[in-house]
Amino acid sequence: MRYVVFDVETTGLYVAKGDRIIEIGAVEVNEDVMGHEFHSFADTDKRISKNAYKVHGITPEMLAGQPKSEDVFDLFQQFISNSTLVAHNADFDIAFLRHEFWRMGKELYNSHTCTLKLSRKHYPALPDYRLDTVAKYVLEVEVDRQRLHRALNDARLTARVWIEMGKK
């Protein structure tokens, strides 16, 4: 079965208040093997909140000249095809992705699963369920926190966690 593990970075936390996806990264997983990747910034008309900037460090200058969101999500829809989507805190990522599809007059029909929810179920003794904490436990590696909160890096790490969780 083909899965697409993905992550987004956004202008803020609230899709209902008009926040948008400004970066998306994804990794295909087939038979526990990571494969093709997708990554893009998306130039939107939405200002990046100070709190969001503190998390991901993406600036308006980094988005200048990048593809418009409609083009990015058209390509992303082709990339995911009918795959099952996987994300850490999927409720957040899926809500934003659905909104971007809605803006294009499309719907997101893909089923999805959440490594955050799975880790809460399978590892109830963890001190928290941030991606780096779960990865440290499941993969038994230290995670460079400076590389987190960029979409493709987080998608790769989530894919590794997803694959390893499937083995246990």
Buried (B, 14 or more C-beta within 10 A) or exposed (E): EEBBBBBBBBBBBEBEEEBBBBBBBBBBBEEEEBEEBBBBBBBBEBBBBEEBBEBBEBEEEBBEEBBEBBBBBBBBBEBBEEBBBBBBBBEBBBEBBBBBBEEEEBEBEBEBBBBBBBBEEEBEEBEEBBBBBBBBBBBEEEBEEEEBBBBBBBBBBBBBBBBBBEEE
